[in-house]
């Protein structure tokens, strides 16, 4: 970002990003003070104001968790995708998580809420949020978000002669064979991270 931060400011910014990634909400001043091992929330406030002056965050006065990362309205969370609608259709957006999409490599364009247990072997559980980078291309064995007819699914991608396998990470489930022309098939993106939601 080209912002010059002190060691303490960088530490506080890292704590804010961690809290946003883990809970979807920024930390309070007292939570930051505890994490930093300082007794006074006032000292934390001074660092927060310095971060705001440098353009790294935006503060909302009068609210305990009024800290936002600069540079956007957060990353959208996609819940159930309506049949036939684009994945990022506004009616599919549950909420937005105040998180810098550049925490993921490549950047996260959206989070998709996972339904079902087909990817438990890859550490992706029912209810988790997967961070997705939008792309129509994927390498062999990448975990992808694919559209099959009117459904969106998360599977491991294995291209093969004449089509592709969409492979679950659960021995109780069968791989799906997709042949162009037989079903409407499109790669919507690749999974670049997972946020455990605590639903297990």
Buried (B, 14 or more C-beta within 10 A) or exposed (E): EEEEBEEBBBBBBEBBBEBBBEEBEBBBBEBBBBBBEBEEBEBBBEBBEBBBEBEBBBBEEEEEBBBBBBBEEBBBBBBEBEEEEEBBEEEBBEEBBBBBBEBBEBBBBBBBBBBBBBBBEBEBBBBBBBBBBBBEEBEEEBBBBBBBEEEBBBBBBBEEEEBBBBBBBBEEBEEBBBEEEEEEBEBBBBBBBBBEBEEE
